[in-house]
Amino acid sequence: MTLSDFRETLTSLEPPPGLGAALAALWHDGRGDWEAAHRVAQDMHTPEGAWIHAYLHRKEGDPTNAAYWYRRAAKSVPSVTLDAEWDAIVTALLP
């Protein structure tokens, strides 16, 4: 699956089967459901989950909480747009 393919799934009512938690969280966010994305990210105890959690708090406008999660993910706070970061995370996580 490519980033473009992933974006095309955002028109569906449910995430594609077999996505995994990280991409499912980003799928929910891509559809504008921050709350669902955050619920999924909260249950992930991996560096990828921390990265998504950081991105979500950055998007929420909570830079302090976002910075905490970026540290947990061993990532720097990005200077790119939120859309560019979403693309980068999805691309990094796609098989």
Summary of the structure (lengths in Angstrom):
residues: 95
radius of gyration: 12.2
end to end distance: 7.1
largest distance: 34.1
contacts: 267
relative contact order: 0.16
helix: 67%
strand: 0%
